Amino acid sequence: MKTITHSLHFVTELDEAHPTAKQFLSLDEIEQIALLESMLKEILAPAIKPALDEINAGNSWATLKVAE
């Protein structure tokens, strides 16, 4: 089966005066992105599973999945 990877971009806005945001911003950009992406995947993937199941129901030619 052929897999096509596509991306959906999210933006996170931080209150730079908040202590947690300050701590987060002290991480390098690669760590920030990895942390945010893992959090989004952990939170969103289970929440959108019912919608993906509905979209994929009966499809014989394509299946939409959350990439691992």
PDB file of N, CA, C, O and CB in Angstrom:
ATOM      1  N   MET A   1       0.848  -1.178   0.000  1.00  0.00           N
ATOM      2  CA  MET A   1       0.000   0.000   0.000  1.00  0.00           C
ATOM      3  C   MET A   1       0.893   1.240   0.000  1.00  0.00           C
ATOM      4  O   MET A   1       1.872   1.300   0.744  1.00  0.00           O
ATOM      5  CB  MET A   1      -0.965  -0.002   1.226  1.00  0.00           C
ATOM      6  N   LYS A   2       0.571   2.198  -0.804  1.00  0.00           N
ATOM      7  CA  LYS A   2       1.297   3.476  -0.902  1.00  0.00           C
ATOM      8  C   LYS A   2       0.846   4.401   0.225  1.00  0.00           C
ATOM      9  O   LYS A   2      -0.351   4.536   0.480  1.00  0.00           O
ATOM     10  CB  LYS A   2       1.060   4.153  -2.295  1.00  0.00           C
ATOM     11  N   THR A   3       1.799   5.036   0.895  1.00  0.00           N
ATOM     12  CA  THR A   3       1.499   5.989   1.965  1.00  0.00           C
ATOM     13  C   THR A   3       1.895   7.388   1.526  1.00  0.00           C
ATOM     14  O   THR A   3       2.999   7.602   1.026  1.00  0.00           O
ATOM     15  CB  THR A   3       2.230   5.603   3.275  1.00  0.00           C
ATOM     16  N   ILE A   4       0.999   8.329   1.714  1.00  0.00           N
ATOM     17  CA  ILE A   4       1.275   9.737   1.421  1.00  0.00           C
ATOM     18  C   ILE A   4       1.265  10.483   2.756  1.00  0.00           C
ATOM     19  O   ILE A   4       0.267  10.479   3.476  1.00  0.00           O
ATOM     20  CB  ILE A   4       0.215  10.346   0.406  1.00  0.00           C
ATOM     21  N   THR A   5       2.388  11.119   3.068  1.00  0.00           N
ATOM     22  CA  THR A   5       2.488  11.886   4.303  1.00  0.00           C
ATOM     23  C   THR A   5       2.154  13.341   3.998  1.00  0.00           C
ATOM     24  O   THR A   5       2.731  13.947   3.095  1.00  0.00           O
ATOM     25  CB  THR A   5       3.909  11.757   4.936  1.00  0.00           C
ATOM     26  N   HIS A   6       1.230  13.885   4.748  1.00  0.00           N
ATOM     27  CA  HIS A   6       0.888  15.296   4.607  1.00  0.00           C
ATOM     28  C   HIS A   6       0.909  15.914   5.993  1.00  0.00           C
ATOM     29  O   HIS A   6       0.881  15.198   6.994  1.00  0.00           O
ATOM     30  CB  HIS A   6      -0.508  15.489   3.918  1.00  0.00           C
ATOM     31  N   SER A   7       0.956  17.212   6.059  1.00  0.00           N
ATOM     32  CA  SER A   7       1.049  17.825   7.379  1.00  0.00           C
ATOM     33  C   SER A   7      -0.025  18.887   7.558  1.00  0.00           C
ATOM     34  O   SER A   7      -0.435  19.581   6.627  1.00  0.00           O
ATOM     35  CB  SER A   7       2.437  18.435   7.592  1.00  0.00           C
ATOM     36  N   LEU A   8      -0.444  18.967   8.783  1.00  0.00           N
ATOM     37  CA  LEU A   8      -1.401  19.969   9.219  1.00  0.00           C
ATOM     38  C   LEU A   8      -0.665  20.768  10.288  1.00  0.00           C
ATOM     39  O   LEU A   8      -0.251  20.206  11.301  1.00  0.00           O
ATOM     40  CB  LEU A   8      -2.762  19.322   9.765  1.00  0.00           C
ATOM     41  N   HIS A   9      -0.502  22.029  10.084  1.00  0.00           N
ATOM     42  CA  HIS A   9       0.314  22.836  10.989  1.00  0.00           C
ATOM     43  C   HIS A   9      -0.542  23.490  12.070  1.00  0.00           C
ATOM     44  O   HIS A   9      -1.626  24.010  11.805  1.00  0.00           O
ATOM     45  CB  HIS A   9       1.076  23.907  10.204  1.00  0.00           C
ATOM     46  N   PHE A  10      -0.031  23.449  13.274  1.00  0.00           N
ATOM     47  CA  PHE A  10      -0.647  24.105  14.415  1.00  0.00           C
ATOM     48  C   PHE A  10       0.297  25.201  14.899  1.00  0.00           C
ATOM     49  O   PHE A  10       1.508  25.125  14.693  1.00  0.00           O
ATOM     50  CB  PHE A  10      -0.963  23.085  15.556  1.00  0.00           C
ATOM     51  N   VAL A  11      -0.257  26.197  15.529  1.00  0.00           N
ATOM     52  CA  VAL A  11       0.524  27.286  16.120  1.00  0.00           C
ATOM     53  C   VAL A  11       0.172  27.348  17.602  1.00  0.00           C
ATOM     54  O   VAL A  11      -1.002  27.299  17.970  1.00  0.00           O
ATOM     55  CB  VAL A  11       0.240  28.666  15.403  1.00  0.00           C
ATOM     56  N   THR A  12       1.180  27.455  18.439  1.00  0.00           N
ATOM     57  CA  THR A  12       0.972  27.594  19.878  1.00  0.00           C
ATOM     58  C   THR A  12       1.440  28.985  20.288  1.00  0.00           C
ATOM     59  O   THR A  12       2.581  29.370  20.031  1.00  0.00           O
ATOM     60  CB  THR A  12       1.734  26.477  20.680  1.00  0.00           C
ATOM     61  N   GLU A  13       0.554  29.726  20.924  1.00  0.00           N
ATOM     62  CA  GLU A  13       0.910  31.060  21.413  1.00  0.00           C
ATOM     63  C   GLU A  13       1.180  30.955  22.906  1.00  0.00           C
ATOM     64  O   GLU A  13       0.395  30.362  23.646  1.00  0.00           O
ATOM     65  CB  GLU A  13      -0.225  32.107  21.115  1.00  0.00           C
ATOM     66  N   LEU A  14       2.283  31.529  23.341  1.00  0.00           N
ATOM     67  CA  LEU A  14       2.681  31.468  24.741  1.00  0.00           C
ATOM     68  C   LEU A  14       2.690  32.853  25.374  1.00  0.00           C
ATOM     69  O   LEU A  14       3.085  33.833  24.743  1.00  0.00           O
ATOM     70  CB  LEU A  14       4.054  30.824  24.873  1.00  0.00           C
ATOM     71  N   ASP A  15       2.249  32.922  26.632  1.00  0.00           N
ATOM     72  CA  ASP A  15       2.360  34.147  27.420  1.00  0.00           C
ATOM     73  C   ASP A  15       3.769  34.166  28.001  1.00  0.00           C
ATOM     74  O   ASP A  15       4.054  33.479  28.982  1.00  0.00           O
ATOM     75  CB  ASP A  15       1.255  34.223  28.558  1.00  0.00           C
ATOM     76  N   GLU A  16       4.641  34.952  27.392  1.00  0.00           N
ATOM     77  CA  GLU A  16       6.057  34.973  27.776  1.00  0.00           C
ATOM     78  C   GLU A  16       6.288  35.397  29.227  1.00  0.00           C
ATOM     79  O   GLU A  16       7.377  35.190  29.762  1.00  0.00           O
ATOM     80  CB  GLU A  16       6.814  35.902  26.862  1.00  0.00           C
ATOM     81  N   ALA A  17       5.279  35.986  29.870  1.00  0.00           N
ATOM     82  CA  ALA A  17       5.424  36.405  31.263  1.00  0.00           C
ATOM     83  C   ALA A  17       5.071  35.273  32.232  1.00  0.00           C
ATOM     84  O   ALA A  17       5.386  35.365  33.418  1.00  0.00           O
ATOM     85  CB  ALA A  17       4.542  37.624  31.540  1.00  0.00           C
ATOM     86  N   HIS A  18       4.428  34.216  31.751  1.00  0.00           N
ATOM     87  CA  HIS A  18       4.000  33.114  32.614  1.00  0.00           C
ATOM     88  C   HIS A  18       5.218  32.232  32.956  1.00  0.00           C
ATOM     89  O   HIS A  18       6.027  31.923  32.082  1.00  0.00           O
ATOM     90  CB  HIS A  18       2.875  32.268  31.919  1.00  0.00           C
ATOM     91  N   PRO A  19       5.338  31.833  34.228  1.00  0.00           N
ATOM     92  CA  PRO A  19       6.501  31.035  34.648  1.00  0.00           C
ATOM     93  C   PRO A  19       6.672  29.726  33.850  1.00  0.00           C
ATOM     94  O   PRO A  19       7.796  29.356  33.511  1.00  0.00           O
ATOM     95  CB  PRO A  19       6.378  30.707  36.124  1.00  0.00           C
ATOM     96  N   THR A  20       5.580  29.037  33.556  1.00  0.00           N
ATOM     97  CA  THR A  20       5.685  27.790  32.794  1.00  0.00           C
ATOM     98  C   THR A  20       6.135  28.070  31.372  1.00  0.00           C
ATOM     99  O   THR A  20       6.949  27.331  30.818  1.00  0.00           O
ATOM    100  CB  THR A  20       4.344  27.044  32.786  1.00  0.00           C
ATOM    101  N   ALA A  21       5.609  29.133  30.779  1.00  0.00           N
ATOM    102  CA  ALA A  21       6.023  29.508  29.422  1.00  0.00           C
ATOM    103  C   ALA A  21       7.504  29.879  29.403  1.00  0.00           C
ATOM    104  O   ALA A  21       8.224  29.519  28.471  1.00  0.00           O
ATOM    105  CB  ALA A  21       5.168  30.686  28.894  1.00  0.00           C
ATOM    106  N   LYS A  22       7.956  30.591  30.419  1.00  0.00           N
ATOM    107  CA  LYS A  22       9.382  30.951  30.503  1.00  0.00           C
ATOM    108  C   LYS A  22      10.246  29.689  30.548  1.00  0.00           C
ATOM    109  O   LYS A  22      11.271  29.601  29.872  1.00  0.00           O
ATOM    110  CB  LYS A  22       9.655  31.833  31.757  1.00  0.00           C
ATOM    111  N   GLN A  23       9.822  28.725  31.345  1.00  0.00           N
ATOM    112  CA  GLN A  23      10.568  27.469  31.458  1.00  0.00           C
ATOM    113  C   GLN A  23      10.558  26.737  30.112  1.00  0.00           C
ATOM    114  O   GLN A  23      11.586  26.219  29.675  1.00  0.00           O
ATOM    115  CB  GLN A  23       9.963  26.567  32.574  1.00  0.00           C
ATOM    116  N   PHE A  24       9.405  26.698  29.467  1.00  0.00           N
ATOM    117  CA  PHE A  24       9.286  26.040  28.166  1.00  0.00           C
ATOM    118  C   PHE A  24      10.186  26.727  27.138  1.00  0.00           C
ATOM    119  O   PHE A  24      10.862  26.056  26.358  1.00  0.00           O
ATOM    120  CB  PHE A  24       7.817  26.050  27.687  1.00  0.00           C
ATOM    121  N   LEU A  25      10.197  28.049  27.135  1.00  0.00           N
ATOM    122  CA  LEU A  25      10.997  28.802  26.172  1.00  0.00           C
ATOM    123  C   LEU A  25      12.497  28.661  26.409  1.00  0.00           C
ATOM    124  O   LEU A  25      13.298  28.990  25.535  1.00  0.00           O
ATOM    125  CB  LEU A  25      10.616  30.258  26.221  1.00  0.00           C
ATOM    126  N   SER A  26      12.875  28.177  27.574  1.00  0.00           N
ATOM    127  CA  SER A  26      14.297  27.948  27.835  1.00  0.00           C
ATOM    128  C   SER A  26      14.812  26.695  27.113  1.00  0.00           C
ATOM    129  O   SER A  26      16.021  26.501  26.989  1.00  0.00           O
ATOM    130  CB  SER A  26      14.541  27.820  29.343  1.00  0.00           C
ATOM    131  N   LEU A  27      13.894  25.849  26.641  1.00  0.00           N
ATOM    132  CA  LEU A  27      14.279  24.666  25.865  1.00  0.00           C
ATOM    133  C   LEU A  27      14.686  25.112  24.465  1.00  0.00           C
ATOM    134  O   LEU A  27      14.257  26.168  24.000  1.00  0.00           O
ATOM    135  CB  LEU A  27      13.112  23.624  25.800  1.00  0.00           C
ATOM    136  N   ASP A  28      15.514  24.310  23.791  1.00  0.00           N
ATOM    137  CA  ASP A  28      15.839  24.680  22.420  1.00  0.00           C
ATOM    138  C   ASP A  28      14.643  24.373  21.520  1.00  0.00           C
ATOM    139  O   ASP A  28      13.745  23.624  21.904  1.00  0.00           O
ATOM    140  CB  ASP A  28      17.111  23.931  21.928  1.00  0.00           C
ATOM    141  N   GLU A  29      14.639  24.948  20.338  1.00  0.00           N
ATOM    142  CA  GLU A  29      13.474  24.875  19.445  1.00  0.00           C
ATOM    143  C   GLU A  29      13.102  23.434  19.094  1.00  0.00           C
ATOM    144  O   GLU A  29      11.919  23.105  19.004  1.00  0.00           O
ATOM    145  CB  GLU A  29      13.746  25.657  18.166  1.00  0.00           C
ATOM    146  N   ILE A  30      14.081  22.593  18.898  1.00  0.00           N
ATOM    147  CA  ILE A  30      13.803  21.194  18.553  1.00  0.00           C
ATOM    148  C   ILE A  30      13.059  20.510  19.703  1.00  0.00           C
ATOM    149  O   ILE A  30      12.111  19.761  19.470  1.00  0.00           O
ATOM    150  CB  ILE A  30      15.121  20.433  18.230  1.00  0.00           C
ATOM    151  N   GLU A  31      13.485  20.765  20.932  1.00  0.00           N
ATOM    152  CA  GLU A  31      12.803  20.188  22.098  1.00  0.00           C
ATOM    153  C   GLU A  31      11.387  20.752  22.253  1.00  0.00           C
ATOM    154  O   GLU A  31      10.455  20.021  22.591  1.00  0.00           O
ATOM    155  CB  GLU A  31      13.616  20.456  23.377  1.00  0.00           C
ATOM    156  N   GLN A  32      11.233  22.059  22.001  1.00  0.00           N
ATOM    157  CA  GLN A  32       9.906  22.672  22.085  1.00  0.00           C
ATOM    158  C   GLN A  32       8.945  22.007  21.104  1.00  0.00           C
ATOM    159  O   GLN A  32       7.833  21.630  21.476  1.00  0.00           O
ATOM    160  CB  GLN A  32       9.990  24.186  21.805  1.00  0.00           C
ATOM    161  N   ILE A  33       9.374  21.866  19.860  1.00  0.00           N
ATOM    162  CA  ILE A  33       8.526  21.279  18.826  1.00  0.00           C
ATOM    163  C   ILE A  33       8.199  19.830  19.156  1.00  0.00           C
ATOM    164  O   ILE A  33       7.048  19.411  19.034  1.00  0.00           O
ATOM    165  CB  ILE A  33       9.207  21.370  17.457  1.00  0.00           C
ATOM    166  N   ALA A  34       9.194  19.065  19.571  1.00  0.00           N
ATOM    167  CA  ALA A  34       8.968  17.651  19.912  1.00  0.00           C
ATOM    168  C   ALA A  34       7.952  17.522  21.041  1.00  0.00           C
ATOM    169  O   ALA A  34       7.066  16.670  20.985  1.00  0.00           O
ATOM    170  CB  ALA A  34      10.292  16.969  20.314  1.00  0.00           C
ATOM    171  N   LEU A  35       8.077  18.357  22.055  1.00  0.00           N
ATOM    172  CA  LEU A  35       7.159  18.311  23.192  1.00  0.00           C
ATOM    173  C   LEU A  35       5.740  18.680  22.770  1.00  0.00           C
ATOM    174  O   LEU A  35       4.785  17.990  23.126  1.00  0.00           O
ATOM    175  CB  LEU A  35       7.639  19.251  24.302  1.00  0.00           C
ATOM    176  N   LEU A  36       5.602  19.762  22.017  1.00  0.00           N
ATOM    177  CA  LEU A  36       4.273  20.189  21.570  1.00  0.00           C
ATOM    178  C   LEU A  36       3.629  19.153  20.658  1.00  0.00           C
ATOM    179  O   LEU A  36       2.439  18.867  20.788  1.00  0.00           O
ATOM    180  CB  LEU A  36       4.364  21.530  20.848  1.00  0.00           C
ATOM    181  N   GLU A  37       4.404  18.590  19.736  1.00  0.00           N
ATOM    182  CA  GLU A  37       3.849  17.594  18.824  1.00  0.00           C
ATOM    183  C   GLU A  37       3.412  16.340  19.566  1.00  0.00           C
ATOM    184  O   GLU A  37       2.363  15.772  19.263  1.00  0.00           O
ATOM    185  CB  GLU A  37       4.868  17.234  17.753  1.00  0.00           C
ATOM    186  N   SER A  38       4.209  15.905  20.536  1.00  0.00           N
ATOM    187  CA  SER A  38       3.823  14.703  21.287  1.00  0.00           C
ATOM    188  C   SER A  38       2.566  14.963  22.115  1.00  0.00           C
ATOM    189  O   SER A  38       1.708  14.089  22.232  1.00  0.00           O
ATOM    190  CB  SER A  38       4.977  14.245  22.204  1.00  0.00           C
ATOM    191  N   MET A  39       2.456  16.162  22.688  1.00  0.00           N
ATOM    192  CA  MET A  39       1.262  16.507  23.456  1.00  0.00           C
ATOM    193  C   MET A  39       0.028  16.553  22.559  1.00  0.00           C
ATOM    194  O   MET A  39      -1.029  16.036  22.921  1.00  0.00           O
ATOM    195  CB  MET A  39       1.451  17.854  24.162  1.00  0.00           C
ATOM    196  N   LEU A  40       0.166  17.171  21.393  1.00  0.00           N
ATOM    197  CA  LEU A  40      -0.964  17.237  20.471  1.00  0.00           C
ATOM    198  C   LEU A  40      -1.409  15.850  20.042  1.00  0.00           C
ATOM    199  O   LEU A  40      -2.602  15.551  20.026  1.00  0.00           O
ATOM    200  CB  LEU A  40      -0.604  18.068  19.249  1.00  0.00           C
ATOM    201  N   LYS A  41      -0.447  15.006  19.695  1.00  0.00           N
ATOM    202  CA  LYS A  41      -0.782  13.658  19.255  1.00  0.00           C
ATOM    203  C   LYS A  41      -1.465  12.884  20.384  1.00  0.00           C
ATOM    204  O   LYS A  41      -2.444  12.174  20.154  1.00  0.00           O
ATOM    205  CB  LYS A  41       0.481  12.915  18.780  1.00  0.00           C
ATOM    206  N   GLU A  42      -0.946  13.026  21.592  1.00  0.00           N
ATOM    207  CA  GLU A  42      -1.501  12.311  22.744  1.00  0.00           C
ATOM    208  C   GLU A  42      -2.927  12.764  23.056  1.00  0.00           C
ATOM    209  O   GLU A  42      -3.769  11.952  23.438  1.00  0.00           O
ATOM    210  CB  GLU A  42      -0.612  12.517  23.970  1.00  0.00           C
ATOM    211  N   ILE A  43      -3.192  14.050  22.895  1.00  0.00           N
ATOM    212  CA  ILE A  43      -4.507  14.609  23.223  1.00  0.00           C
ATOM    213  C   ILE A  43      -5.485  14.482  22.052  1.00  0.00           C
ATOM    214  O   ILE A  43      -6.633  14.082  22.242  1.00  0.00           O
ATOM    215  CB  ILE A  43      -4.367  16.080  23.625  1.00  0.00           C
ATOM    216  N   LEU A  44      -5.030  14.819  20.846  1.00  0.00           N
ATOM    217  CA  LEU A  44      -5.939  14.871  19.703  1.00  0.00           C
ATOM    218  C   LEU A  44      -6.248  13.528  19.068  1.00  0.00           C
ATOM    219  O   LEU A  44      -7.383  13.292  18.653  1.00  0.00           O
ATOM    220  CB  LEU A  44      -5.374  15.758  18.677  1.00  0.00           C
ATOM    221  N   ALA A  45      -5.269  12.646  18.984  1.00  0.00           N
ATOM    222  CA  ALA A  45      -5.486  11.378  18.290  1.00  0.00           C
ATOM    223  C   ALA A  45      -6.690  10.612  18.850  1.00  0.00           C
ATOM    224  O   ALA A  45      -7.550  10.188  18.077  1.00  0.00           O
ATOM    225  CB  ALA A  45      -4.235  10.513  18.386  1.00  0.00           C
ATOM    226  N   PRO A  46      -6.774  10.424  20.173  1.00  0.00           N
ATOM    227  CA  PRO A  46      -7.947   9.707  20.695  1.00  0.00           C
ATOM    228  C   PRO A  46      -9.255  10.479  20.473  1.00  0.00           C
ATOM    229  O   PRO A  46     -10.312   9.879  20.278  1.00  0.00           O
ATOM    230  CB  PRO A  46      -7.763   9.430  22.186  1.00  0.00           C
ATOM    231  N   ALA A  47      -9.173  11.791  20.505  1.00  0.00           N
ATOM    232  CA  ALA A  47     -10.381  12.606  20.349  1.00  0.00           C
ATOM    233  C   ALA A  47     -10.933  12.561  18.925  1.00  0.00           C
ATOM    234  O   ALA A  47     -12.146  12.633  18.729  1.00  0.00           O
ATOM    235  CB  ALA A  47     -10.088  14.045  20.735  1.00  0.00           C
ATOM    236  N   ILE A  48     -10.049  12.441  17.929  1.00  0.00           N
ATOM    237  CA  ILE A  48     -10.527  12.439  16.545  1.00  0.00           C
ATOM    238  C   ILE A  48     -10.730  11.036  15.978  1.00  0.00           C
ATOM    239  O   ILE A  48     -11.183  10.888  14.843  1.00  0.00           O
ATOM    240  CB  ILE A  48      -9.558  13.192  15.675  1.00  0.00           C
ATOM    241  N   LYS A  49     -10.395   9.998  16.764  1.00  0.00           N
ATOM    242  CA  LYS A  49     -10.547   8.626  16.275  1.00  0.00           C
ATOM    243  C   LYS A  49     -11.964   8.331  15.792  1.00  0.00           C
ATOM    244  O   LYS A  49     -12.112   7.751  14.717  1.00  0.00           O
ATOM    245  CB  LYS A  49     -10.168   7.646  17.365  1.00  0.00           C
ATOM    246  N   PRO A  50     -13.019   8.700  16.530  1.00  0.00           N
ATOM    247  CA  PRO A  50     -14.367   8.427  16.027  1.00  0.00           C
ATOM    248  C   PRO A  50     -14.634   9.098  14.662  1.00  0.00           C
ATOM    249  O   PRO A  50     -15.297   8.518  13.802  1.00  0.00           O
ATOM    250  CB  PRO A  50     -15.400   8.903  17.048  1.00  0.00           C
ATOM    251  N   ALA A  51     -14.122  10.301  14.479  1.00  0.00           N
ATOM    252  CA  ALA A  51     -14.317  10.986  13.195  1.00  0.00           C
ATOM    253  C   ALA A  51     -13.550  10.269  12.088  1.00  0.00           C
ATOM    254  O   ALA A  51     -14.065  10.119  10.979  1.00  0.00           O
ATOM    255  CB  ALA A  51     -13.864  12.461  13.288  1.00  0.00           C
ATOM    256  N   LEU A  52     -12.327   9.825  12.373  1.00  0.00           N
ATOM    257  CA  LEU A  52     -11.549   9.081  11.386  1.00  0.00           C
ATOM    258  C   LEU A  52     -12.235   7.769  11.037  1.00  0.00           C
ATOM    259  O   LEU A  52     -12.286   7.382   9.869  1.00  0.00           O
ATOM    260  CB  LEU A  52     -10.133   8.814  11.906  1.00  0.00           C
ATOM    261  N   ASP A  53     -12.766   7.083  12.051  1.00  0.00           N
ATOM    262  CA  ASP A  53     -13.483   5.831  11.789  1.00  0.00           C
ATOM    263  C   ASP A  53     -14.673   6.067  10.867  1.00  0.00           C
ATOM    264  O   ASP A  53     -14.938   5.268   9.969  1.00  0.00           O
ATOM    265  CB  ASP A  53     -13.956   5.197  13.105  1.00  0.00           C
ATOM    266  N   GLU A  54     -15.386   7.163  11.093  1.00  0.00           N
ATOM    267  CA  GLU A  54     -16.541   7.498  10.250  1.00  0.00           C
ATOM    268  C   GLU A  54     -16.102   7.834   8.823  1.00  0.00           C
ATOM    269  O   GLU A  54     -16.722   7.392   7.856  1.00  0.00           O
ATOM    270  CB  GLU A  54     -17.321   8.682  10.855  1.00  0.00           C
ATOM    271  N   ILE A  55     -15.036   8.613   8.699  1.00  0.00           N
ATOM    272  CA  ILE A  55     -14.512   8.974   7.377  1.00  0.00           C
ATOM    273  C   ILE A  55     -14.062   7.721   6.628  1.00  0.00           C
ATOM    274  O   ILE A  55     -14.300   7.593   5.427  1.00  0.00           O
ATOM    275  CB  ILE A  55     -13.334   9.973   7.508  1.00  0.00           C
ATOM    276  N   ASN A  56     -13.415   6.803   7.333  1.00  0.00           N
ATOM    277  CA  ASN A  56     -12.843   5.621   6.710  1.00  0.00           C
ATOM    278  C   ASN A  56     -13.848   4.491   6.490  1.00  0.00           C
ATOM    279  O   ASN A  56     -13.560   3.548   5.752  1.00  0.00           O
ATOM    280  CB  ASN A  56     -11.717   5.122   7.544  1.00  0.00           C
ATOM    281  N   ALA A  57     -15.003   4.572   7.110  1.00  0.00           N
ATOM    282  CA  ALA A  57     -16.006   3.501   6.980  1.00  0.00           C
ATOM    283  C   ALA A  57     -16.384   3.322   5.509  1.00  0.00           C
ATOM    284  O   ALA A  57     -16.806   4.264   4.838  1.00  0.00           O
ATOM    285  CB  ALA A  57     -17.274   3.820   7.833  1.00  0.00           C
ATOM    286  N   GLY A  58     -16.226   2.125   5.043  1.00  0.00           N
ATOM    287  CA  GLY A  58     -16.627   1.816   3.679  1.00  0.00           C
ATOM    288  C   GLY A  58     -15.641   2.225   2.601  1.00  0.00           C
ATOM    289  O   GLY A  58     -15.856   1.926   1.426  1.00  0.00           O
ATOM    290  N   ASN A  59     -14.563   2.903   2.975  1.00  0.00           N
ATOM    291  CA  ASN A  59     -13.572   3.283   1.962  1.00  0.00           C
ATOM    292  C   ASN A  59     -12.788   2.056   1.533  1.00  0.00           C
ATOM    293  O   ASN A  59     -12.307   1.292   2.370  1.00  0.00           O
ATOM    294  CB  ASN A  59     -12.613   4.377   2.499  1.00  0.00           C
ATOM    295  N   SER A  60     -12.664   1.874   0.249  1.00  0.00           N
ATOM    296  CA  SER A  60     -11.891   0.739  -0.246  1.00  0.00           C
ATOM    297  C   SER A  60     -10.576   1.190  -0.865  1.00  0.00           C
ATOM    298  O   SER A  60      -9.696   0.368  -1.121  1.00  0.00           O
ATOM    299  CB  SER A  60     -12.702  -0.049  -1.265  1.00  0.00           C
ATOM    300  N   TRP A  61     -10.437   2.479  -1.105  1.00  0.00           N
ATOM    301  CA  TRP A  61      -9.243   2.944  -1.825  1.00  0.00           C
ATOM    302  C   TRP A  61      -8.292   3.781  -0.989  1.00  0.00           C
ATOM    303  O   TRP A  61      -7.141   3.963  -1.385  1.00  0.00           O
ATOM    304  CB  TRP A  61      -9.656   3.736  -3.009  1.00  0.00           C
ATOM    305  N   ALA A  62      -8.734   4.303   0.168  1.00  0.00           N
ATOM    306  CA  ALA A  62      -7.863   5.152   0.993  1.00  0.00           C
ATOM    307  C   ALA A  62      -8.302   5.089   2.448  1.00  0.00           C
ATOM    308  O   ALA A  62      -9.488   4.949   2.747  1.00  0.00           O
ATOM    309  CB  ALA A  62      -7.880   6.617   0.488  1.00  0.00           C
ATOM    310  N   THR A  63      -7.332   5.196   3.346  1.00  0.00           N
ATOM    311  CA  THR A  63      -7.586   5.216   4.767  1.00  0.00           C
ATOM    312  C   THR A  63      -6.813   6.371   5.383  1.00  0.00           C
ATOM    313  O   THR A  63      -5.602   6.483   5.193  1.00  0.00           O
ATOM    314  CB  THR A  63      -7.200   3.871   5.422  1.00  0.00           C
ATOM    315  N   LEU A  64      -7.507   7.227   6.119  1.00  0.00           N
ATOM    316  CA  LEU A  64      -6.878   8.357   6.797  1.00  0.00           C
ATOM    317  C   LEU A  64      -6.486   7.923   8.198  1.00  0.00           C
ATOM    318  O   LEU A  64      -7.315   7.393   8.938  1.00  0.00           O
ATOM    319  CB  LEU A  64      -7.826   9.592   6.841  1.00  0.00           C
ATOM    320  N   LYS A  65      -5.213   8.146   8.575  1.00  0.00           N
ATOM    321  CA  LYS A  65      -4.707   7.744   9.898  1.00  0.00           C
ATOM    322  C   LYS A  65      -3.869   8.876  10.488  1.00  0.00           C
ATOM    323  O   LYS A  65      -3.396   9.761   9.775  1.00  0.00           O
ATOM    324  CB  LYS A  65      -3.862   6.431   9.801  1.00  0.00           C
ATOM    325  N   VAL A  66      -3.698   8.822  11.811  1.00  0.00           N
ATOM    326  CA  VAL A  66      -2.745   9.702  12.486  1.00  0.00           C
ATOM    327  C   VAL A  66      -1.393   8.999  12.420  1.00  0.00           C
ATOM    328  O   VAL A  66      -1.268   7.859  12.866  1.00  0.00           O
ATOM    329  CB  VAL A  66      -3.177  10.013  13.989  1.00  0.00           C
ATOM    330  N   ALA A  67      -0.390   9.662  11.873  1.00  0.00           N
ATOM    331  CA  ALA A  67       0.938   9.062  11.722  1.00  0.00           C
ATOM    332  C   ALA A  67       1.577   8.825  13.071  1.00  0.00           C
ATOM    333  O   ALA A  67       1.418   9.619  13.999  1.00  0.00           O
ATOM    334  CB  ALA A  67       1.840   9.949  10.866  1.00  0.00           C
ATOM    335  N   GLU A  68       2.299   7.727  13.170  1.00  0.00           N
ATOM    336  CA  GLU A  68       3.025   7.395  14.404  1.00  0.00           C
ATOM    337  C   GLU A  68       4.341   8.124  14.448  1.00  0.00           C
ATOM    338  O   GLU A  68       5.097   7.976  15.408  1.00  0.00           O
ATOM    339  CB  GLU A  68       3.258   5.884  14.517  1.00  0.00           C
TER     340      GLU A  68
END
